[in-house]
């Protein structure tokens, strides 16, 4: 997929969570191509984050480690990005985790462990990152927040109910904050992909279930990380701010909602 360079984000600083691979990496690369300095958040793989930094256009990008399941770490992430890069204009909450957990089969202790961890990282984490970012976005004269959610928020995730619940909550949070933060000039959008062909999903999509997953779409395929990144770019570009409060589906028409 060819990305046309347009310095629409020149002078802007972006923080992208979960930017070591997949959608997050594609978003970081796209924002950098279009002129932004990027703070690349990662949870634990420092070597991978350094590799991502070498792939970004321009200079001045930084990597920031944090476990977003830790409220203090999540709340302080924006402060650290501003300390490194001087300001914050764009926040993309992409980091998330997924785990199968059958409500009827798992022991109570294991069920609670998985539920609490997924909600902490996928829903509470973004909320805490946003709360820490609001003052910085306001100081910059306004800004943009994009939360990466999921088709599963609408379709349901019977084998991973905490994941579906966390993404549904993140959609609702995005709409609530679009209303709450509009007077500060802060625009909030949710982007809800379906299956995306990444290094994490490649083996699954290449296995026995891959054809069934692709058949859910009339295009006969899944989305690419770069396609999700292009939607994020539109949302943070300042060229379509009327979409604030929207939830944008990127699922190859594999699931249509009214």
N, C-alpha and C positions, 0 to 999 in steps of 0.2 A: 504494500500500500504506500503510495507516494504522499509525502507530507510537504505541502508548499510552505515555504518560509514567509512569515509575515510578522514583523516585530510589534504585534498588537499588545504584547505584554512587556515591552521594554520598560525598564525601571521598576518593575513589579517584583515582589518577593512572594514565593509560594511555599507552603508547608504541605507535603504529601505523606500521609501515613501509610505504612505497609508498602513502601516503594521499592523493596528489594527485588520483586519479581512480578510477573503477571500484569494485571491492570495497573497497579501502582507504578511499576517501572515504566509502562507505556505512557502513563499520564505525566510522570516526571520528565521523560524525554520530550514529550510534545510541548509541555510548557516551556522547557528550556529552549527548544528550537524557535519558539515564538518570543523569546527575549527575556523570560523570567529567570531570576536566580532562585534556586530550589533547595529547600532543606529536605533531605531524604531521610524519612524516619524508618527505623528498623527495630526489631525486637531483640535479636541476638546474633545474627550473622554479620559480623563486622567486615569480613573479607568480601562478602557479596555486596555490601553497601559501597565499599570502595570501588568495586568493579562497576557498579551503576554510575558512580560519580564520573568515572572515566568515559562513560558513554554519553554524557550530557553535553550539549552544545554550550559554548560560552565558558566563563570562569566564575569563581566565587561560590560555587555550590558547596554545601556541607552535608554531613551525615550525622544524625542524632539517634542515639539508642534510648529506647524506653519501652517498658512493659505497660501497655495501655490498660491492662487489668488492674493496675495499681493506681488508685485515684490521684495520689500526689504526683506521680510521674506524668499522668495524662494532663492534669491541671497545669503543670509547669512546662509542658512541651513548647507552647507558643512563646513563653518568656525566653526559653533557650534559643529558639529560632531567631527572635528579635535581637538577642544579645550577640548572635553570630552575624546576622545579616542586616541589622539596623532598622528593619520595619517588617510589617506583615500585611499583605494585600489579599492573599488567596489562601484558603484552607481546603484541602481535599481529604476527607476522612474515608480512606479506602481500607485500612487494616481490618481484618476480620478472621474469625476461625470457624471451623465447621467440624462437627463430630456426630456420628450416628449414636442415637440413644433411644431405645425402645421403651416407652413408658410402661408397658405391661411386663417387660422381661427383666429390666435392670433392678438390682437391689437399691433400696432407698438411698443409701449413702452415695453410691456411684451416680445415681440419677441427679442428686442434688449437686454433686461435685461438677458434673458436666454442665448442668443448667446454669449454675452460678458463674462458672468461668466464661461461658459463651455470652451471657448477658453482660457480664462485666466488661469484656473486650469489645463486643459488637455494638452495644447500646450505651452503657454507662461511660465507656471510654471516650467515644466521640462527643458525648454531652460534656464531659469534663474538659476535653481539648477545646471545644467551642467556647465554654465559659471562660477559659484562660485566654482565648484569642480575641474576645469581643473588644476589650479595651484597646488592643493594638490595631485592630481593623478600624475602630472608630477614630483613633489617632491618625490613621492614614487617610482619613477623609471618606471612609466607607470601604467596602470590599465585597468579596464573594466567598461563599461556603458551598461546597458540593459534598454531599454524603452519598457514598456508593452503597446501595441497598441490594435488592434482589427480587427477581420474579417470584421467588418462594414466599415473599411477604403476602402475595395475593393468591397464589395457587395452593399454598399449604406445603408443609414439609413433614409428612407423617413419620418419617424415620429420623428426623432431626428437628423436633418441634421447637427447641430453644433457638435454633438458627432462624427459623421462620418467624418466631415471635420477636426476636431481636431486630430483624430487618423491617418488620411491620412497625415496630416501635420507632425505628430510625426514620421511616417515612413520616410518621406522625410528628416526631420531633422536628423534622425539616419544615413541615408546614407551619407548626406552631412558631418556630423561630423566624420564618419568613415574615410573619405578622409582627412578632415582637421586635425584630431588629430593623425593619424597614425605616423607621424614623432616624436610625443611625446611618442610613445609606448602605446597609449590609444586605446583600441578596443571597437567598438560600434556595438551593435546588437539590433534589434527590435524583439520582440516576440508578435505574433498576435493571441490571443485566439479567439475562438467562444464562445458559451455559456459554462459557467463553473459552476458546482454545488457548490455554496457557501451558506452561511447563508443568503445573500442578494437575491439570485435567487431561493432559495429552494421553497418558497411559489408559485412563478410563475411557476416553472417547475413541481410542484405538482398539479397545477390547470388545467383548461380546455385546455390551450395551450401547456401543457407539452409534450403530445404525438406527436403533430405536430413538435415541436422543435426537439425532439429526432429522429423523422423519417427523418430529414434532413441528418442524418449520416447513412452510411451503417453499422456502429457498433450498431446503435439503442440507443445511449447514448450521453451524453455530457462529456466534459473533467472534470477532478478533479483538484482542486488547486495544489495538490502534483505533478501532471503531468506537469503542467506549471512550477512549482518550479524546477523540475528536468532539464527542458530545460534551465532555467536560470542558474542553477548550471553548466551545460556544458559550457555555454557561458562565465562564469566568472572564470572557473577553470584553464585557461591557457593551457588546453590540446587540444583545437580546435580553436586556434586563427585565423585560415584561414577563419573562418565564419564571421569575421568582415565585416560590411556592409550588412549583410544578414537580411532578414525579414523572421522569422521562423513561419510558421502556426502551431497552436495547436488547431485544430477544429474538430477532428474525421472525417476528409474528408467530412465535411458538406458543404464546399465551396472550390472548386479547381480553382486555377487561373493559367494562363499561364505565 
